[in-house]
């Protein structure tokens, strides 16, 4: 009893109820959490957008607040996403989905850009030509000519 046989493989393990971390056996309450390649000890807090997460027994426990966010389309081809990154679309003739509810598609906002009419764009760029908003089963489309 207590001796390895041929089927054993080398390695380290902890007694039942303990967890192996950096060469030590820890109680579950002492296990660290990880986020973006950093190690956090039990009780440490991090901010995830508008929620606070606390490391507890090797797992993050986060508040469940809904965070305010904004997506902006400026001039049709200047886009600021919900995570505040800015993009300049180069093509004047393009269509894209600006916002989409991936879970159940209750909300979809799509955009179509095109050549600007006289006095409209900057340096041959594009302008917002049409925007469609679908909520539940109703779609409203607004064009640059004012047609709804």
WOPEVEN-V741453 format. One record per residue. N is the residue number from 0. RES is the residue in three letters. OMEGA is omega in whole degrees, -180 to 180 (* if undefined). BURIAL is + if it has 24 or more other ideal C-beta (glycine too) atoms within 12 Angstrom, else -. D_FIRST is the distance of its C-alpha to the first C-alpha in whole Angstrom. Layout:
# WOPEVEN-V741453
n: {N,N}
res: {RES,RES}
omega: {OMEGA,OMEGA}
burial: {BURIAL,BURIAL}
d_first: {D_FIRST,D_FIRST}
This chain:
# WOPEVEN-V741453
n: {0,1,2,3,4,5,6,7,8,9,10,11,12,13,14,15,16,17,18,19,20,21,22,23,24,25,26,27,28,29,30,31,32,33,34,35,36,37,38,39,40,41,42,43,44,45,46,47,48,49,50,51,52,53,54,55,56,57,58,59,60,61,62,63,64,65,66,67,68,69,70,71,72,73,74,75,76,77,78,79,80,81,82,83,84,85,86,87,88,89,90,91,92,93,94,95,96,97,98,99,100,101,102,103,104,105,106,107,108,109,110,111,112,113,114,115,116,117,118,119,120,121,122,123,124,125,126,127,128,129,130,131,132,133,134,135,136,137,138,139,140,141,142,143,144,145,146,147}
res: {UNK,UNK,UNK,UNK,UNK,UNK,UNK,UNK,UNK,UNK,UNK,UNK,UNK,UNK,UNK,UNK,UNK,UNK,UNK,UNK,UNK,UNK,UNK,UNK,UNK,UNK,UNK,UNK,UNK,UNK,UNK,UNK,UNK,UNK,UNK,UNK,UNK,UNK,UNK,UNK,UNK,UNK,UNK,UNK,UNK,UNK,UNK,UNK,UNK,UNK,UNK,UNK,UNK,UNK,UNK,UNK,UNK,UNK,UNK,UNK,UNK,UNK,UNK,UNK,UNK,UNK,UNK,UNK,UNK,UNK,UNK,UNK,UNK,UNK,UNK,UNK,UNK,UNK,UNK,UNK,UNK,UNK,UNK,UNK,UNK,UNK,UNK,UNK,UNK,UNK,UNK,UNK,UNK,UNK,UNK,UNK,UNK,UNK,UNK,UNK,UNK,UNK,UNK,UNK,UNK,UNK,UNK,UNK,UNK,UNK,UNK,UNK,UNK,UNK,UNK,UNK,UNK,UNK,UNK,UNK,UNK,UNK,UNK,UNK,UNK,UNK,UNK,UNK,UNK,UNK,UNK,UNK,UNK,UNK,UNK,UNK,UNK,UNK,UNK,UNK,UNK,UNK,UNK,UNK,UNK,UNK,UNK,UNK}
omega: {178,179,179,173,-178,-177,179,175,-179,178,-179,173,-176,174,179,179,177,-176,-177,177,178,174,-180,174,-176,169,-178,-180,-178,-178,179,173,-179,176,180,176,175,180,179,-180,179,-178,178,-179,171,178,175,-173,-177,-179,176,179,-180,177,-180,177,176,179,178,174,-174,173,-174,-179,173,-175,174,180,-178,175,-176,173,-179,-179,178,-174,175,-174,171,-175,-179,179,173,174,-178,180,173,178,-173,-177,178,-180,-177,174,178,176,-178,-178,177,174,-176,-176,-177,176,178,180,175,175,179,-173,173,179,178,179,179,173,-176,178,-174,-168,180,173,176,178,-178,178,176,-178,-174,175,178,177,177,176,-173,-179,-178,178,174,179,179,-179,180,177,178,179,178,*}
burial: {-,-,-,-,-,-,-,-,-,-,-,-,-,-,-,-,-,-,-,-,-,-,-,-,-,-,-,-,-,-,+,+,+,-,-,-,-,-,-,-,-,-,-,-,-,-,-,-,-,-,-,-,+,-,+,-,-,-,-,+,-,-,-,-,-,-,-,-,-,-,+,-,+,-,+,+,+,+,+,-,-,-,-,-,-,-,-,-,+,-,-,+,-,+,-,+,-,+,+,-,-,-,-,-,-,-,-,+,+,+,+,+,+,+,-,-,-,-,-,-,-,-,-,-,+,+,+,+,+,+,+,+,-,-,-,-,-,-,-,-,-,-,-,+,-,-,-,-}
d_first: {0,4,6,9,10,14,15,13,16,17,19,18,18,18,16,18,21,22,24,24,27,28,25,25,23,26,26,28,31,31,31,34,36,38,42,44,41,41,38,39,37,37,41,42,45,47,50,50,54,55,51,49,45,43,39,37,33,33,36,40,42,46,49,50,54,56,57,61,62,65,65,69,71,74,77,75,73,71,68,66,63,61,58,62,62,65,66,69,70,72,74,77,76,72,71,67,66,66,63,61,59,56,55,58,61,63,64,65,68,69,72,74,76,79,82,84,87,90,89,85,83,82,83,82,79,78,79,77,79,77,74,73,71,69,68,67,69,72,73,76,77,79,81,83,86,85,85,82}
